[in-house]
Amino acid sequence: MYEGSVSAAVAVEAPSDESVLELVKGALAINGVAAVPTVLAALAERGPNVADPLMRVVFDEIIAAIVRAFDADPLSPDAYAAFAGIPADYAGVLYDLTLQAIFGDAPPSPAGLTVKGVLCLTGLLTAAGAHERAAMLLSEINHPEQHFAIRHAAWIARCRAADCSTAIDLWWNTPLPAAETIEEAEEAIRQSPLAVDRHRACVRLRLEAGEGEAAIDALCTALALPLVEADKRALAGELATVTAVLMARGEHALIERQRTLWAVALCPQVAAEAAIRLRAGAFPFLHPDQSDAIAKLLLQTRSETGYPMVGGKPHLDTVWLEITNHCNQKCTFCPDMFREEPRTWLPLEQVKALLDDLAANCSVGAVQLNAYGEPLLHPNIAEILAYIREQQLPFPAVFTTHGMTLVDKKLAQLSHNYPSGIAVSLHNDSQHSYEMTRSAKIGDYETMVTRITALIRQMVHERAPSHLRLYQMVSNTNVDMRVDEQTRTAFPDTPARMIAHVRKWEAIAAEIAANAPPEVRVEALVNTDAAIAHAFTDAFHHDRNHLPILRWIDAQGAPQVAFVSARTIDSYANLLFEYDPRWQVSRSVVNRETCNFTATPSLAIFATGKLGICCLDLNSTATFGSLSDYASIADALKSPEALRIFAELSNGVAASRGCQTCLGGAERLCGKNGEELPRPTRPAGHFRDGI
């Protein structure tokens, strides 16, 4: 009915380039990068012609829109949707223009790219069908501060190359009722830590959220649960999918890390089923060679050991050879008073055999001749030290003493019979401090100072080939404030108090140096106030910032030092909460914290013969057997039982009472009846209470 309403003589005028450009800018301003496919479709007749002035400006506007999208969100779904809608020939032109805008006339280099530049270029390469070039570019980039965006780009590129979905939830091979949120999944695990399906839900949610590392952390925790493998077989699907996605995202290092390999090694059947799925081509976004490489890695974990092999021998950073668990002190900051196991010591011949075994069959960093016990109470300490010296062992041997056993008889046993190093638990700086933390049954503060001074003087006069460490507890801002106030204030609690304490020992060192025989080359040392204050404020569980007070040249011509090392009182006192009736320890199998002794592999040979990896495990609750269970120490270290300990603790799984106390963290301690208590004035169980 409208055929004649417009005169045929009237020509429809084409819009000008200026008006088209305004429309393009308006669309991009309103809809952002999501408008790019529509804009290009509307200008299809103009083609990807950079010689066309209009198209050149349009291309610049599109590039700017992509950059803005990644500025706002490095994982921008709209940007990746736009890449999917850009025709290949247009994408190639946009890539060239982006490259020119970034580098100009300079030769392109991955080192000159920002994260946004990488995301733009790889997205355009993928849109252009140049998948291999995109993968190559991503492999050459390392932006750790925003690696998640680059890994996401790698995932998109892989899936686009394989023409498959980028939705991770489509790659799970079995249905699973999932929690709505990660928080709900983690709460479900807290309620039922051994329920494997709850761990599976957490793994899936983490991976779908793009949290690759958190996903494999959750998976490793599930694999390390103290369950029979049959109860963990359902994890095979998660293991296959998580490792495949991580490989596609360029996060294969997470698969190869030690804690992952240990966890997988605990479950060989789970690993075998995951390998079958990988090799069956279940993940088209991976090249078959990549799938096979992951499968091989999973299957090779069967040969994993907890302790690393060095020169064909299991390596130990530190061996705590507890020659005796006897201790004649009862210190308020040490849980030894709550020992449940019988007091005993390792016989001399067994100590010798253990040292020989360690020297011949293990790679050892150092041997410490005690854990909680006082080594100078061993009835054969002189013979043990003489044997160590005579055998010229390939590792240093040291011990720690509380200092009150340094009577004349023990000094005579140490004379010309020193280990590589001696540490003394000095800690107290006054008689009041001593009374607050130690038993008066075997002496007082001045007696302790006199005995330690006698040791230092003897070592200097005899030019001992041994260093001397004075351990000093401090109460700084790093201290766990739940440690009772009396214990906290018994030790230096201000820089000024620490300075005064160190000055006292510097004066003692100066007197020893001044009265040393002329043939002894000895020098007293003085620390600055700033150095002492820093050692105080920076002190934590591990001693550092040593404060030297005396230096001498030993009989072999090597320099030796006596020094003070500060550490916080909760290095041990935090373990007292397990025994304090005013506190409840809410134990959990699954913990956020992991055990540092799995990163620096150590061995505790307890006086009872039990084997563990931690010197602080007072009652040997986390062990992998006893000496009598194995033909040699090396066999014990390579055993499945040792592997289990490493797999569990490196992934926050605490199956033992001692580990649950240590890894639980502050949130695991609460007042009785669910009510938080004020800071305790002193924990129960002190020697003053009759213990």
C-alpha positions as a printed Julia matrix, in Angstrom:
691×3 Matrix{Float64}:
  0.0     0.0    0.0
  3.06    2.28   0.32
  4.61    1.59  -3.09
  3.99    5.04  -4.46
  4.61    7.07  -1.4
  8.27    7.82  -2.29
  9.24    9.3   -5.62
 11.54    7.15  -7.69
 13.43   10.29  -8.55
 14.63   10.66  -4.95
 18.02    8.93  -4.41
 18.96    7.56  -0.95
 22.24    9.19  -0.03
 24.87    6.9    1.53
 26.01    7.97   5.01
 29.32    9.77   5.14
 32.43    8.18   6.62
 32.23   10.71   9.43
 28.7     9.65  10.4
 29.63    5.96  10.15
 32.59    6.56  12.42
 30.38    8.32  14.96
 28.01    5.34  14.91
 30.95    2.96  15.46
 32.29    5.01  18.35
 28.82    5.21  19.87
 28.32    1.44  19.65
 31.71    0.77  21.24
 31.1     3.38  23.93
 27.73    1.89  24.88
 28.37   -1.84  24.47
 32.12   -1.96  24.77
 34.11   -4.73  23.17
 30.95   -6.82  22.82
 29.95   -4.58  19.88
 33.03   -5.48  17.8
 31.5    -8.4   15.81
 28.41   -6.3   15.01
 30.52   -3.34  13.88
 32.61   -5.51  11.57
 29.53   -7.22  10.14
 27.98   -3.82   9.35
 31.14   -2.77   7.49
 31.67   -6.09   5.71
 31.41   -4.44   2.27
 34.45   -2.27   3.06
 36.56   -5.37   3.85
 39.71   -5.6    6.03
 41.39   -2.88   4.01
 43.9    -0.81   6.02
 44.29    1.51   3.03
 40.67    2.56   3.55
 40.88    5.64   5.84
 37.6     4.79   7.55
 38.53    1.18   8.25
 41.91    2.17   9.59
 40.26    4.42  12.18
 37.65    1.74  12.95
 40.42   -0.79  13.55
 42.13    1.61  15.95
 38.85    2.08  17.83
 38.38   -1.7   18.06
 41.9    -2.21  19.41
 41.28    0.51  22.0
 38.03   -1.19  23.04
 39.83   -4.53  23.51
 42.5    -2.87  25.63
 39.86   -1.16  27.79
 38.12   -4.49  28.32
 41.3    -6.16  29.6
 42.05   -3.07  31.68
 38.76   -3.54  33.47
 39.01   -7.34  33.74
 42.05   -9.4   32.67
 39.69  -12.37  32.27
 37.08  -10.33  30.33
 34.4   -12.71  28.98
 33.24   -9.98  26.56
 36.72   -9.7   25.06
 36.96  -13.45  24.48
 33.43  -13.5   23.05
 34.46  -10.7   20.69
 37.53  -12.65  19.55
 35.24  -15.57  18.74
 33.13  -13.3   16.5
 35.97  -11.59  14.58
 36.48  -13.04  11.08
 39.94  -14.53  10.56
 41.03  -12.02   7.9
 40.01   -9.08  10.07
 41.76  -10.64  13.09
 45.0   -10.9   11.12
 44.88   -7.2   10.23
 44.05   -6.23  13.82
 46.99   -8.33  15.06
 49.42   -6.58  12.7
 48.14   -3.14  13.72
 48.35   -4.02  17.43
 51.9    -5.27  17.0
 52.84   -2.05  15.2
 51.2     0.07  17.9
 53.2    -1.7   20.61
 56.64   -1.88  19.01
 56.6     0.71  16.21
 59.68    0.22  14.06
 61.53   -1.77  16.76
 61.75   -5.56  16.4
 58.97   -7.32  18.37
 60.1    -9.0   21.6
 58.08  -10.84  24.26
 60.11   -9.0   26.9
 58.54   -5.72  25.8
 54.95   -6.87  26.23
 52.64   -5.96  29.07
 49.99   -8.4   30.23
 47.36   -6.46  28.24
 49.53   -6.65  25.16
 49.88  -10.41  25.52
 46.15  -10.88  25.99
 45.3    -8.74  22.95
 47.82  -10.4   20.65
 47.05  -13.99  21.65
 43.32  -13.39  21.39
 43.71  -11.97  17.88
 46.04  -14.8   16.82
 43.47  -17.31  18.02
 40.71  -15.48  16.13
 42.92  -15.57  13.03
 43.34  -19.34  13.39
 47.06  -19.02  14.17
 46.8   -21.27  17.21
 50.39  -22.49  17.2
 51.7   -18.92  17.09
 49.41  -18.02  20.0
 50.66  -20.99  22.01
 54.27  -20.1   21.23
 53.78  -16.5   22.33
 52.14  -17.55  25.59
 54.95  -19.99  26.34
 57.51  -17.18  26.04
 55.75  -14.87  28.49
 56.26  -14.73  32.24
 54.28  -12.11  34.16
 54.03  -13.68  37.63
 52.09  -10.79  39.12
 49.19  -11.41  36.71
 49.86  -14.94  35.57
 46.23  -15.96  36.04
 45.15  -13.86  33.04
 47.81  -15.31  30.77
 46.93  -18.84  31.9
 43.3   -18.15  31.15
 44.31  -16.92  27.7
 46.22  -20.16  27.17
 43.14  -22.17  28.12
 40.94  -20.23  25.68
 43.51  -20.62  22.91
 43.77  -24.38  23.45
 40.03  -24.89  23.37
 39.53  -22.68  20.31
 42.28  -24.58  18.5
 40.51  -27.87  19.25
 37.09  -26.38  18.51
 35.82  -27.49  21.91
 34.09  -25.83  24.83
 35.95  -23.64  27.29
 33.42  -24.47  30.02
 35.36  -26.61  32.5
 32.24  -28.09  34.05
 31.7   -30.05  30.82
 34.93  -32.02  31.29
 34.04  -33.85  34.51
 33.35  -37.48  33.69
 30.97  -38.22  36.57
 28.09  -36.24  38.06
 28.51  -34.9   41.56
 26.15  -32.83  43.68
 28.25  -29.72  44.17
 28.1   -27.03  46.78
 26.9   -23.66  45.55
 30.04  -21.8   46.57
 33.64  -22.53  47.48
 32.92  -21.33  51.01
 30.1   -23.87  51.35
 32.36  -26.62  50.06
 35.09  -25.77  52.55
 32.62  -25.63  55.41
 31.35  -29.07  54.4
 34.93  -30.36  54.57
 35.37  -28.86  58.03
 32.27  -30.72  59.15
 33.3   -34.03  57.53
 37.02  -33.93  56.65
 37.15  -37.58  55.54
 34.17  -37.34  53.14
 35.86  -37.66  49.75
 32.91  -36.31  47.74
 33.06  -33.04  49.67
 36.69  -32.65  48.67
 35.77  -33.46  45.05
 33.18  -30.67  45.06
 35.78  -28.21  46.34
 38.26  -29.29  43.65
 35.68  -28.73  40.91
 34.56  -25.33  42.15
 38.15  -24.14  42.43
 39.05  -25.26  38.92
 35.88  -23.82  37.4
 36.71  -20.5   39.08
 40.06  -20.47  37.31
 41.98  -21.17  40.53
 44.32  -23.84  39.21
 46.72  -23.92  42.15
 43.94  -23.96  44.74
 42.22  -26.75  42.79
 45.24  -29.03  42.77
 45.96  -28.16  46.41
 42.47  -29.37  47.28
 42.93  -32.47  45.14
 46.25  -33.34  46.79
 44.68  -32.95  50.21
 41.97  -35.42  49.21
 44.52  -37.89  47.83
 46.51  -37.66  51.07
 43.58  -38.36  53.4
 44.25  -41.21  55.86
 41.89  -43.6   54.08
 42.42  -46.85  52.2
 42.86  -46.21  48.49
 39.57  -47.91  47.63
 37.78  -45.05  49.4
 39.6   -42.53  47.18
 39.11  -44.22  43.77
 36.46  -41.64  42.79
 39.23  -39.02  42.66
 40.57  -40.49  39.4
 38.23  -38.31  37.35
 39.27  -35.15  39.17
 42.94  -36.09  38.85
 42.64  -36.55  35.08
 40.64  -33.36  34.5
 42.65  -31.11  36.8
 46.0   -32.19  35.37
 44.7   -31.87  31.79
 43.4   -28.34  32.35
 46.58  -27.29  34.15
 48.65  -28.56  31.24
 46.47  -26.64  28.78
 46.79  -23.49  30.89
 50.57  -23.75  31.02
 50.54  -24.62  34.72
 52.23  -28.0   34.39
 54.74  -27.01  37.11
 51.92  -27.52  39.62
 51.66  -31.14  38.49
 55.41  -31.65  38.8
 55.87  -30.12  42.28
 56.89  -32.48  45.04
 53.75  -32.31  47.18
 51.63  -33.29  44.16
 53.85  -36.24  43.28
 53.8   -37.47  46.89
 50.0   -37.3   47.07
 49.56  -39.13  43.76
 52.12  -41.75  44.82
 49.87  -42.69  47.75
 47.13  -43.74  45.3
 48.63  -45.8   42.43
 45.25  -47.16  41.3
 43.76  -43.68  41.16
 46.76  -42.56  39.11
 46.39  -45.54  36.76
 42.71  -44.8   36.11
 43.46  -41.12  35.48
 46.23  -42.1   33.04
 43.82  -44.33  31.11
 41.37  -41.46  30.69
 44.13  -39.09  29.57
 45.44  -41.52  26.97
 41.92  -42.27  25.72
 41.68  -38.78  24.23
 39.11  -37.53  26.72
 40.58  -34.03  26.52
 40.75  -32.82  22.89
 42.23  -29.49  23.95
 45.49  -31.35  24.63
 47.89  -32.68  22.02
 48.18  -36.48  22.35
 51.84  -36.06  23.31
 50.81  -33.8   26.17
 48.19  -36.25  27.41
 50.75  -39.03  27.27
 53.32  -36.93  29.14
 50.91  -36.33  32.02
 49.92  -39.99  32.1
 53.57  -41.06  32.29
 54.23  -38.61  35.11
 51.28  -39.89  37.13
 52.37  -43.51  36.67
 56.0   -42.77  37.51
 55.04  -41.55  40.98
 55.06  -45.19  42.08
 58.82  -44.84  42.48
 58.56  -41.68  44.61
 60.17  -41.56  48.05
 59.51  -39.07  50.8
 63.17  -38.18  51.18
 64.95  -36.84  48.08
 67.8   -38.88  46.65
 71.24  -37.27  46.43
 74.01  -39.31  44.86
 71.85  -42.41  45.11
 71.31  -41.9   48.84
 68.3   -40.47  50.72
 69.07  -36.92  51.83
 68.45  -35.51  55.3
 68.91  -31.84  56.08
 69.0   -32.58  59.8
 68.99  -35.75  61.89
 67.81  -35.41  65.48
 69.48  -38.38  67.13
 67.88  -38.3   70.57
 70.53  -40.18  72.51
 68.43  -39.7   75.66
 65.03  -38.23  76.47
 65.99  -37.58  80.1
 65.92  -33.94  81.23
 66.52  -32.69  84.77
 64.98  -29.25  84.17
 61.3   -28.4   84.11
 60.93  -25.18  82.14
 57.61  -23.37  81.86
 58.14  -22.77  78.14
 58.86  -26.41  77.27
 56.3   -29.24  77.1
 58.87  -31.9   78.07
 57.35  -32.1   81.56
 54.29  -33.68  79.91
 56.18  -36.55  78.29
 54.08  -39.73  78.28
 56.74  -42.14  77.03
 59.25  -43.74  79.4
 62.54  -41.98  80.06
 65.36  -43.87  78.4
 68.51  -43.56  76.32
 70.02  -45.25  73.3
 72.85  -47.66  74.22
 76.36  -46.59  73.23
 76.85  -49.34  70.67
 73.53  -48.54  69.02
 74.47  -44.85  68.79
 77.74  -45.83  67.11
 75.93  -48.13  64.68
 73.42  -45.42  63.8
 76.17  -42.88  63.13
 77.98  -45.4   60.91
 74.74  -46.2   59.07
 74.02  -42.51  58.45
 77.57  -41.9   57.22
 77.59  -44.86  54.85
 74.07  -44.92  53.46
 72.59  -41.42  53.71
 73.36  -37.88  52.58
 73.27  -35.86  55.81
 73.47  -32.13  56.41
 73.98  -32.26  60.18
 73.28  -34.46  63.2
 71.81  -33.0   66.39
 72.4   -35.25  69.42
 69.08  -34.47  71.07
 65.44  -33.6   70.54
 63.83  -32.73  73.89
 66.33  -34.59  76.1
 69.46  -33.22  77.8
 72.34  -34.98  75.98
 74.88  -34.45  78.76
 72.79  -36.79  80.95
 73.62  -39.74  78.69
 75.88  -42.06  80.72
 78.24  -42.47  77.75
 78.3   -38.93  76.38
 82.12  -38.79  76.5
 82.45  -42.0   74.5
 79.86  -40.83  71.96
 81.69  -37.55  71.37
 85.03  -39.35  71.14
 83.62  -41.75  68.56
 82.27  -38.87  66.47
 85.67  -37.2   66.52
 87.64  -40.37  65.77
 85.41  -41.46  62.87
 85.7   -38.07  61.14
 82.09  -38.31  60.01
 81.14  -36.57  56.74
 78.65  -34.31  58.53
 78.83  -31.96  61.53
 77.46  -33.15  64.86
 76.09  -30.7   67.44
 74.0   -30.74  70.6
 71.92  -28.36  72.73
 72.16  -28.24  76.53
 70.16  -26.28  79.09
 73.47  -25.26  80.68
 72.92  -26.44  84.24
 74.62  -29.79  83.52
 77.93  -28.05  82.75
 79.46  -29.14  86.06
 83.17  -29.91  86.41
 82.68  -33.59  85.56
 80.9   -32.78  82.3
 83.41  -30.07  81.39
 86.14  -32.67  81.83
 84.27  -35.03  79.5
 84.03  -32.22  76.93
 87.68  -31.22  77.24
 89.38  -31.72  73.84
 86.31  -33.78  72.97
 83.98  -31.25  71.39
 81.35  -31.77  68.71
 81.21  -29.39  65.73
 78.99  -27.04  67.68
 77.37  -26.59  71.08
 74.18  -24.64  71.74
 73.14  -23.52  75.21
 69.57  -22.61  76.12
 70.57  -19.41  77.93
 67.23  -17.57  77.82
 67.19  -16.0   81.31
 68.64  -12.56  82.04
 68.16  -12.37  85.83
 67.39  -14.41  88.93
 63.77  -13.26  88.71
 63.61  -14.48  85.11
 65.11  -17.81  86.17
 62.61  -18.29  88.98
 59.7   -17.6   86.65
 60.69  -20.27  84.14
 63.04  -22.89  85.61
 63.28  -25.28  88.53
 65.36  -24.18  91.5
 66.18  -27.8   92.37
 69.46  -27.81  90.44
 70.62  -24.23  90.81
 69.92  -20.59  90.19
 70.67  -17.87  87.65
 74.2   -17.09  88.85
 75.06  -20.79  88.87
 73.9   -21.04  85.27
 75.98  -18.01  84.24
 79.04  -19.41  86.03
 78.75  -22.79  84.34
 78.21  -21.39  80.85
 81.11  -19.0   81.36
 83.32  -21.93  82.38
 82.43  -23.74  79.16
 83.26  -20.72  77.01
 86.57  -20.18  78.83
 87.53  -23.85  78.43
 86.66  -23.84  74.71
 88.77  -20.73  74.12
 91.74  -21.91  76.18
 91.72  -25.29  74.41
 91.19  -23.64  71.01
 88.17  -25.87  70.51
 87.22  -26.65  66.88
 83.61  -25.92  67.74
 81.29  -22.92  67.68
 79.08  -21.91  70.61
 75.51  -20.63  70.23
 73.67  -19.0   73.13
 69.94  -19.37  72.45
 67.97  -16.44  73.81
 64.19  -16.45  74.14
 62.55  -13.05  73.59
 59.02  -11.72  73.8
 58.49   -9.36  70.87
 55.51   -8.52  68.66
 55.88  -11.86  66.83
 55.04  -13.82  69.98
 51.8   -15.77  70.26
 50.02  -13.65  72.87
 48.17  -16.66  74.25
 51.41  -17.74  75.91
 50.92  -16.9   79.58
 52.03  -13.47  80.72
 54.47  -14.74  83.33
 56.38  -16.74  80.74
 56.29  -13.86  78.25
 57.66  -11.29  80.68
 60.35  -13.62  82.05
 62.48  -13.0   78.97
 63.66   -9.77  77.3
 60.48   -8.02  76.21
 61.95   -4.7   75.06
 64.96   -3.8   72.89
 66.53   -2.03  75.89
 66.33   -5.17  78.02
 67.83   -7.25  75.21
 70.66   -4.74  74.78
 71.48   -4.87  78.5
 71.45   -8.67  78.41
 73.8    -8.92  75.42
 76.12   -6.3   76.95
 76.5    -8.54  80.01
 77.66  -11.45  77.87
 79.92   -9.2   75.82
 81.58   -8.18  79.09
 82.0   -11.84  80.07
 83.53  -12.51  76.65
 85.88   -9.53  77.04
 87.1   -10.86  80.41
 87.73  -14.3   78.9
 89.66  -12.78  75.99
 91.73  -10.56  78.27
 92.82  -13.51  80.43
 93.36  -16.07  77.68
 96.84  -17.65  77.33
 99.1   -15.66  75.0
 99.22  -18.44  72.42
 95.43  -18.27  71.96
 94.3   -15.88  69.26
 91.02  -14.58  70.62
 89.02  -11.4   70.11
 86.07  -10.04  72.07
 83.36   -8.54  69.87
 80.84   -5.76  70.5
 77.52   -5.35  68.69
 75.84   -2.02  67.99
 72.65   -1.1   69.81
 70.9    -1.1   66.44
 72.05   -4.64  65.63
 70.86   -5.97  68.99
 67.53   -4.15  68.72
 67.03   -5.56  65.22
 67.82   -9.08  66.42
 65.17   -8.61  69.11
 62.4    -7.18  66.92
 63.09   -9.54  64.01
 63.27  -12.72  66.1
 60.85  -15.48  65.19
 60.67  -19.27  65.56
 63.92  -19.81  63.68
 67.07  -18.22  65.03
 68.63  -15.58  62.8
 70.51  -12.28  63.11
 73.3   -13.81  65.18
 75.14  -11.48  67.59
 78.83  -12.54  67.86
 80.52  -11.9   71.21
 83.8   -13.82  70.9
 86.02  -15.1   68.1
 89.02  -17.43  68.36
 91.27  -19.47  66.05
 90.96  -23.19  66.75
 93.69  -25.81  66.87
 93.31  -26.45  63.12
 93.66  -22.76  62.31
 89.97  -22.21  61.53
 87.93  -19.33  63.0
 85.28  -20.16  65.62
 82.65  -17.89  67.14
 80.49  -17.66  70.24
 77.26  -15.8   69.49
 73.79  -15.02  70.81
 70.75  -16.08  68.73
 67.3   -14.71  69.54
 64.04  -16.58  68.96
 60.51  -16.07  70.24
 59.28  -17.99  73.26
 56.43  -19.63  71.37
 58.98  -21.68  69.46
 58.01  -24.32  72.03
 55.49  -22.74  74.4
 52.68  -22.84  71.84
 52.72  -26.63  72.19
 51.79  -26.31  75.88
 48.17  -25.59  75.04
 47.59  -29.27  74.38
 48.19  -29.96  78.07
 46.61  -26.87  79.64
 43.19  -27.82  81.09
 41.91  -24.27  80.58
 42.19  -24.6   76.81
 40.64  -26.99  74.36
 42.43  -28.04  71.21
 39.9   -28.54  68.44
 41.72  -31.04  66.26
 41.25  -31.4   62.52
 42.61  -33.83  59.98
 42.58  -31.16  57.25
 44.52  -27.94  57.88
 45.51  -24.85  55.92
 49.06  -25.02  57.26
 51.61  -27.52  55.98
 54.71  -28.91  57.69
 58.03  -27.22  56.98
 59.9   -30.43  57.75
 58.65  -31.85  54.44
 60.33  -28.98  52.59
 63.6   -29.44  54.5
 63.53  -33.22  54.98
 64.63  -34.24  58.44
 64.69  -37.38  60.56
 64.01  -37.76  64.26
 65.41  -40.93  65.8
 63.84  -40.9   69.24
 65.4   -42.47  72.31
 62.61  -45.06  72.18
 63.76  -46.12  68.7
 60.73  -44.63  66.96
 61.26  -42.74  63.69
 59.62  -39.45  62.69
 60.38  -36.24  60.81
 59.87  -33.73  63.63
 61.94  -33.07  66.75
 58.99  -31.3   68.41
 56.7   -34.35  68.4
 57.09  -34.86  72.14
 55.28  -38.18  72.43
 56.22  -39.58  69.01
 52.67  -39.48  67.67
 53.66  -39.07  64.0
 56.07  -41.87  63.21
 56.77  -44.25  60.36
 57.82  -47.19  62.47
 60.83  -47.97  64.63
 64.45  -48.84  64.04
 63.6   -52.5   64.62
 61.2   -52.47  61.65
 63.92  -51.87  59.05
 67.25  -53.37  58.04
 68.82  -49.91  57.73
 67.98  -46.24  58.08
 68.04  -45.91  54.28
 65.37  -48.62  54.02
 63.23  -46.71  56.51
 63.61  -43.47  54.58
 62.58  -45.12  51.3
 59.62  -46.94  52.85
 55.94  -46.43  51.94
 55.37  -45.42  55.56
 57.81  -42.51  55.26
 56.22  -41.49  51.96
 52.82  -41.4   53.66
 54.09  -38.95  56.3
 55.48  -36.61  53.63
 52.37  -36.81  51.44
 50.06  -36.06  54.34
 51.94  -33.25  56.04
 52.99  -31.47  52.83
 49.29  -31.21  51.99
 47.98  -30.15  55.39
 46.69  -33.57  56.4
 47.41  -34.26  60.07
 46.56  -37.79  61.1
 48.39  -37.65  64.43
 47.71  -35.78  67.66
 51.02  -33.93  67.66
 50.67  -32.74  64.07
 47.1   -31.61  64.64
 48.26  -29.44  67.55
 51.05  -27.89  65.5
 49.28  -27.37  62.15
 45.95  -26.35  63.63
 46.92  -22.71  64.11
 45.51  -20.12  66.46
 41.9   -20.67  65.45
 42.03  -24.21  66.86
 42.27  -23.0   70.45
 39.21  -21.81  72.28
 38.01  -21.44  75.83
 36.09  -24.19  77.53
 32.37  -24.37  76.78
 32.99  -22.46  73.54
 33.82  -19.22  75.34
 37.08  -17.42  74.74
 39.06  -16.97  77.89
 41.22  -13.98  78.79
 44.93  -14.53  78.49
 45.94  -17.16  81.03
 48.24  -15.9   83.77
 50.14  -19.18  83.66
 49.4   -22.54  82.1
 48.72  -25.48  84.39
 51.39  -28.12  84.72
 54.35  -25.99  85.82
 56.84  -27.41  88.27
 55.36  -24.97  90.79
 52.11  -26.95  90.6
 53.83  -30.16  91.62
 54.57  -31.54  88.16
